[in-house]
Amino acid sequence: MEKRKLGYSDLHITPVGLGTWAIGGGENPYGWGPQDDNDSIKAIQRAVDLGINWLDTAKGYGHGHSEEVIGQALKGRRDQVILATKCGILWKEDGSDIYGHLKANSIKAECESSLERLQTDYIDLYQIHWPLPDEDIEEGWGAIADLVKEGKVRYGGVSNFSVEQMKRIQKIHPIASLQPPYSMVNRGIEKETLPFCTDNQIGVIAYSPMQAGLLTGKMTKERVAAFPTDDWRKGSPDFQEPRLSTILNLVDALRPIAETKGLPVATLALIWVLHQPGVTGAIVGARRPDQIEETSQTMELVLTEEEWAAVNARVAECERQLA
Ligand SMILES: NC(=O)c1ccc[n+]([C@@H]2O[C@H](COP(=O)([O-])OP(=O)(O)OC[C@H]3O[C@@H](n4cnc5c(N)ncnc54)[C@H](OP(=O)(O)O)[C@@H]3O)[C@@H](O)[C@H]2O)c1
């Protein structure tokens, strides 16, 4: 698989990385319903076998469970992957909710616990998960810079930061990457953020490129209605009317174009993200090996100019309807 340089760093990533939020499981307000750890381990190992060379996780995913499963799945294969994890989101003691916390001593303690769960002695990319609270982003970023000096972390990155927030912290230490949401139906980063990242050698790894499963071509209203209570998507506006129908109509409009190329809509949605200027990679969530096999089957731009224009016209029409 092709590799792309991540921002100013020496990390060379495949266009697709495996996202492991869903692998953290359910039974928490930000879970994805029941998840079988054996499926998760097979999905991770299959991704690496397919040549995908990076994984994204976070302490916040299932109270660290996602990191634990990755540690188990990668036993003996740590050196084959670039590990990206995140800090700065803590769980309330009763597990009922999360909150942002960026004090330096807390981030350093989080790093130690992530290293343990991941069964490694270094993290390739350590990212601040959310810029919360805003007044502590400099302190949190300073802690990441210290961890780089100590050799526990190779590069620092951020997620969900605005351009203004990135400008504030880049004076302290260079930013290797930004992890923002980006998909055919969530294009908020195009005007300001992507050009800023390109100009500042900040790699962009897009999250939820299939809009949490909505753009896979497999999501149906019946499936959404049957989501278990511990699947966070049950409460997401995108999975409720009128947005749900608008997004599923886009999928129906894209299906014939994808089919002429022998591709699932999911792959078309990923290819679209990966071909936008400024995007380095896409973090693709999967909970079973067959999902990552299907979505990552090609990242080549297999469309003619006319087909590409037709896709973009449908995406623009959907954007107008969602506005
Ligand atoms: N930094 C942040 O704040 C942040 C926020 C969100 C995500 N992320 C990262 O980005 C990653 C990806 O985002 P995401 O997981 O939200 O969404 P996504 O990649 O857009 O969608 C992933 C989901 O789509 C479904 N799916 C995947 N492949 C499929 C296939 N071939 N056929 C049918 N369904 C398929 C699976 O859920 P079902 O099978 O249950 O439908 C899977 O969990 C996360 O895992 C996480 O690492 C970061």
The ligand as a MOL file (V3000), in Angstrom:
LIG
                    3D

  0  0  0     0  0            999 V3000
M  V30 BEGIN CTAB
M  V30 COUNTS 48 52 0 0 0
M  V30 BEGIN ATOM
M  V30 1 N -10.8190 12.2190 17.6980 0
M  V30 2 C -12.1040 12.0660 17.8520 0
M  V30 3 O -12.7960 12.8370 18.5440 0
M  V30 4 C -12.7500 10.9130 17.1340 0
M  V30 5 C -14.1560 10.8510 17.0080 0
M  V30 6 C -14.6970 9.7970 16.2640 0
M  V30 7 C -13.8660 8.8210 15.7220 0
M  V30 8 N -12.5090 8.8840 15.8980 0 CHG=1
M  V30 9 C -11.5960 7.8550 15.3440 0
M  V30 10 O -11.9400 7.5940 13.9910 0
M  V30 11 C -12.2690 6.2050 13.8460 0
M  V30 12 C -13.2850 6.0440 12.7460 0
M  V30 13 O -14.4620 6.7710 13.0110 0
M  V30 14 P -15.8210 6.0580 13.3720 0
M  V30 15 O -15.5160 4.7050 13.9110 0
M  V30 16 O -16.6060 7.0280 14.1510 0 CHG=-1
M  V30 17 O -16.6080 5.9690 12.0030 0
M  V30 18 P -16.4180 5.3730 10.5380 0
M  V30 19 O -15.0570 4.8970 10.2760 0
M  V30 20 O -16.9920 6.4110 9.6650 0
M  V30 21 O -17.4380 4.1200 10.6260 0
M  V30 22 C -17.0520 2.9650 11.3010 0
M  V30 23 C -18.2330 2.0350 11.5040 0
M  V30 24 O -18.8650 1.7090 10.2850 0
M  V30 25 C -19.3110 0.3500 10.3060 0
M  V30 26 N -18.5920 -0.3430 9.2160 0
M  V30 27 C -17.2580 -0.3250 8.9590 0
M  V30 28 N -16.9560 -1.0410 7.8610 0
M  V30 29 C -18.1310 -1.5130 7.4050 0
M  V30 30 C -18.4700 -2.3300 6.3090 0
M  V30 31 N -17.5470 -2.7770 5.4640 0
M  V30 32 N -19.7830 -2.6420 6.1190 0
M  V30 33 C -20.7120 -2.1740 6.9800 0
M  V30 34 N -20.4450 -1.4040 8.0530 0
M  V30 35 C -19.1640 -1.0760 8.2560 0
M  V30 36 C -18.9360 -0.2070 11.6720 0
M  V30 37 O -20.0160 -0.0160 12.5990 0
M  V30 38 P -21.3170 -0.9570 12.6360 0
M  V30 39 O -20.9550 -2.2850 12.0820 0
M  V30 40 O -21.7230 -0.9940 14.0610 0
M  V30 41 O -22.3430 -0.1910 11.8170 0
M  V30 42 C -17.7950 0.7050 12.0900 0
M  V30 43 O -17.6030 0.7700 13.4810 0
M  V30 44 C -12.7180 5.7840 15.2560 0
M  V30 45 O -12.6970 4.3910 15.4310 0
M  V30 46 C -11.7020 6.5230 16.0910 0
M  V30 47 O -10.4590 5.8470 16.0690 0
M  V30 48 C -11.9590 9.9390 16.5770 0
M  V30 END ATOM
M  V30 BEGIN BOND
M  V30 1 1 1 2
M  V30 2 2 2 3
M  V30 3 1 2 4
M  V30 4 1 4 5
M  V30 5 2 4 48
M  V30 6 2 5 6
M  V30 7 1 6 7
M  V30 8 2 7 8
M  V30 9 1 8 9
M  V30 10 1 8 48
M  V30 11 1 9 10
M  V30 12 1 9 46
M  V30 13 1 10 11
M  V30 14 1 11 12
M  V30 15 1 11 44
M  V30 16 1 12 13
M  V30 17 1 13 14
M  V30 18 2 14 15
M  V30 19 1 14 16
M  V30 20 1 14 17
M  V30 21 1 17 18
M  V30 22 2 18 19
M  V30 23 1 18 20
M  V30 24 1 18 21
M  V30 25 1 21 22
M  V30 26 1 22 23
M  V30 27 1 23 24
M  V30 28 1 23 42
M  V30 29 1 24 25
M  V30 30 1 25 26
M  V30 31 1 25 36
M  V30 32 1 26 27
M  V30 33 1 26 35
M  V30 34 2 27 28
M  V30 35 1 28 29
M  V30 36 1 29 30
M  V30 37 2 29 35
M  V30 38 1 30 31
M  V30 39 2 30 32
M  V30 40 1 32 33
M  V30 41 2 33 34
M  V30 42 1 34 35
M  V30 43 1 36 37
M  V30 44 1 36 42
M  V30 45 1 37 38
M  V30 46 2 38 39
M  V30 47 1 38 40
M  V30 48 1 38 41
M  V30 49 1 42 43
M  V30 50 1 44 45
M  V30 51 1 44 46
M  V30 52 1 46 47
M  V30 END BOND
M  V30 END CTAB
M  END
